[in-house]
Every structure is written in C-alpha cells, then in structure tokens.
C-alpha cells in the first residue's frame, strides 16, 4: 500500500500510496479543540553500590492551550533550547555528535531537570532495589 509506482485498477492508474493517503488522511486530522499529550516511561536497571537497582522514569505532558504550544513542541523544543543554552554557557563540554543522554549527566543532568520543571515539564524518577 505504500508503493509509489502506479498500478492499474478499474481501467485507472493510481499509486497505492496515493490511494491509501486519500482514505486515511481525513481520519487523522484533529477535530476542533483536540490537543496532544506526550507520555514517557523508561526503565533502567543496573548495579549501584553493590545492589541491583531499577529506576523508572515517568512523564505525562499536555499541550499548552493558552499559548498554543503542542505537548510535542513543548517536550522537544524546550529540551533542545535548554541543551543549546547549556552548550552556549559551556556547561556541556562534550564535542561533536553526542547523544543527549551522554552529554547531559552529573550536575548538568540535575540542572536540566530543574529547567524542565520551570517549564512545567516534570519527569518523575522512582528508584527501587531489586
């Protein structure tokens, strides 16, 4: 259904992808007043101080209707802006192409989480011993 090469159907040539999009696109359009949410649940396990640990990270973020910012825009845009601010200040010292989880650690991690909190994006961290 995603093929771009036209096929003949009932004496008409049409690309399967064009046909599929013509059917599903109207169904995917948001209705008046619809907003998005961003949901995250990550789990990390490892050993800390000789004990097996599990850390769960939870986030639920909703769109900012008053300012017209989608939740996806908030979560991605604010994170990128905070990261850029830290790079500009020299707080992120790693150079080149570095994954955020490798560049934002230690004290910078806590500052990053605090900055997200100022923007009402909260990531809860639940630590449990296994």
C-alpha positions in Angstrom: 0.0 0.0 0.0 3.0 2.3 0.3 4.3 1.7 -3.3 4.7 4.8 -5.4 4.6 3.0 -8.7 1.1 3.3 -10.2 -1.0 0.2 -10.7 -4.0 -0.3 -12.9 -7.3 -0.6 -11.1 -10.7 -0.5 -12.9 -9.1 1.0 -16.0 -7.4 3.7 -14.0 -3.8 4.1 -12.9 -3.1 5.1 -9.3 -0.2 4.8 -6.9 -1.2 2.6 -4.0 0.3 5.1 -1.6 -1.9 8.0 -3.0 -5.0 5.8 -2.6 -4.1 4.9 1.0 -3.4 8.6 1.9 -6.7 9.7 0.3 -8.5 7.4 2.6 -6.6 7.7 5.9 -5.7 11.4 5.8 -9.1 12.7 6.7 -9.4 10.3 9.6 -6.0 11.5 11.0 -7.0 15.2 11.1 -7.6 16.6 14.5 -11.1 17.7 15.4 -11.7 21.2 16.7 -10.3 21.5 20.2 -8.2 18.4 20.0 -4.7 18.6 21.6 -1.9 16.2 22.0 -0.1 14.7 25.0 3.4 13.2 25.4 3.8 10.1 27.6 7.1 8.5 28.6 8.0 5.5 30.7 11.6 4.4 30.7 13.2 1.7 32.8 16.9 1.3 33.6 18.4 -1.5 35.6 21.9 -1.8 36.9 24.1 -2.1 40.0 24.8 0.8 42.3 26.8 0.4 45.5 26.8 -3.4 45.0 23.0 -3.5 44.9 20.8 -4.3 41.9 18.6 -1.3 41.2 15.8 -0.4 38.9 14.9 3.2 38.0 11.7 4.1 36.3 11.2 7.5 34.7 7.6 8.7 34.1 6.4 11.8 32.2 2.9 13.0 31.2 2.8 16.3 29.5 -0.2 18.1 28.0 -0.4 20.8 25.3 -0.3 24.5 26.5 -3.7 25.5 25.1 -3.4 29.1 26.4 -0.1 29.8 24.5 -0.9 27.5 21.6 2.0 25.1 22.1 1.6 21.4 21.4 2.9 18.9 24.0 5.3 17.6 21.4 6.5 21.1 20.8 7.0 21.7 24.5 8.8 18.5 25.2 11.1 18.6 22.2 11.5 22.4 21.8 12.2 23.2 25.4 14.6 20.3 25.8 16.6 21.5 22.7 16.6 25.1 23.9 17.8 24.2 27.3 20.5 22.0 25.8 21.6 24.8 23.5 21.7 27.2 26.4 24.0 24.8 28.3 26.2 24.4 25.3 26.4 28.2 24.9 27.4 28.6 28.6 30.0 25.8 28.3 28.1 23.6 30.8 28.0 20.8 28.2 31.6 20.2 27.4 31.4 17.2 25.1 32.1 18.0 21.4 30.9 16.5 18.2 27.8 14.4 17.7 26.9 13.2 21.2 23.6 11.7 22.3 21.8 13.8 24.8 21.9 11.0 27.4 25.7 11.0 27.1 26.1 14.8 27.2 23.7 15.7 30.0 24.9 13.9 33.1 26.0 14.6 36.6 25.3 18.1 37.8 24.2 19.2 34.3 21.5 16.5 34.5 20.0 17.9 37.6 20.2 21.5 36.2 18.5 20.2 33.1 15.7 18.6 35.1 15.3 21.8 37.1 15.0 23.8 33.9 12.3 21.5 32.5 10.5 21.9 35.8 10.4 25.7 35.4 8.5 25.0 32.1 6.1 22.6 33.9 7.6 19.5 32.4 8.0 17.0 35.2 9.8 13.7 34.9 9.3 11.5 38.0 12.1 9.2 39.0 11.3 6.1 41.0 14.2 4.1 42.4 13.7 0.6 43.7 16.1 -2.1 44.9 15.7 -5.5 43.2 
